[in-house]
Amino acid sequence: MTEFTARKQSEAVLDHERKRVWDVLVDPDLVAAMTPMVSRIDADGPRWRWTLRRIPLLGGHVDLEFTEAMTFTPEQTITFHHDPQDEERAGATG
């Protein structure tokens, strides 16, 4: 499998209570709606299966899904690592 690394660090000040922001960040439906190229996230407890939008290619397309084990420290941090049950062609860690 081909691998690459990308990093993006951002800061923002939100005019909302921490709990309200946290509630959005742990809701897989809302996260999918806010994340470019993600069509849906199916959550099974701490395992989230991310389905990307179909990527058109010359003469075909690519459909990608990947599974992440999510770790939530309430109202503090979210970490995740690739945790496939079967062979997957994509994944993320962060």
N, C-alpha and C positions, 0 to 999 in steps of 0.2 A: 504494500500500500504506500502511496506517495504521501509524505507528511510535509506540513509547513507550519510555521509559527507566526502569529500576528498578535500584536498587543495594542490595546487602546485604553487609555486612562482618561477619565473625565470627572469633572466636579460640577455640581449644581446645588443651588439653594432652593429648596421647595417650601412654599408657603402653606404647608399642611402638617398635621400632627404626624409624628413618627409612626404610630400604629396604623394610621390610614394609608401611608405609603407602603408599609410592610404588608398590609392586607392585599394590596395590588401585586406586589412582587412575589407572593407565594401562591397566587391564583394562576394556574396554568392556562386557563382560557384568556385571561387578561394579558399575560405575558406573551402568548402567541399573537394576540391582536396587535401588540405594540412592537413586535420583533419583525424586521424586514425579512422576507423570504421564508418565513415560517407559516405554514397553513394551519397546523394544529399541534397541541401537546396533549398526550394522553397520560394522566398520572395514575400510578398504582403505588400509593404510599410515597416513599421517598424516591421511587424510580419514575423518571419522566421520559416518555418516548416522544421525541421531537420529529415531526414530519415536515419536510421542506416543500415549498412550492415546486412544481415540475420545472425543470430547467431545459428549455428547448436547445437542441443542437442541430447542426446541419445533418439532415437525414434521420433525425430521431430525437430522443430526449433522455434525461436522467431523472430518476425519482430516488430521493435519498431520505432515509430515516436513521435515527441513532438514539441510543438509550443512555441516559445520564443518571447516576446516583447522586441525588441532591442531599446536601446537609444544611440544615437551617439552624442558626443560632438566633432565636427570636429577637427581632428588632435590632440585630447587630450585623450578621454576615450570612451570605449564601455562598457555599462552595459546591463544586460538582466535579465528577470525573466520569470518563467513559466506562460504561458497565454493560456491555452487550450480552444478551442471552444467546444470540446466534451471530454469525458473521455479519458485520456491518461495514459499509464503505465510507462512513463518516463518523466523527465523534468530536468531543471537545472536553477540555479540562480547564477549570478556572476557579 
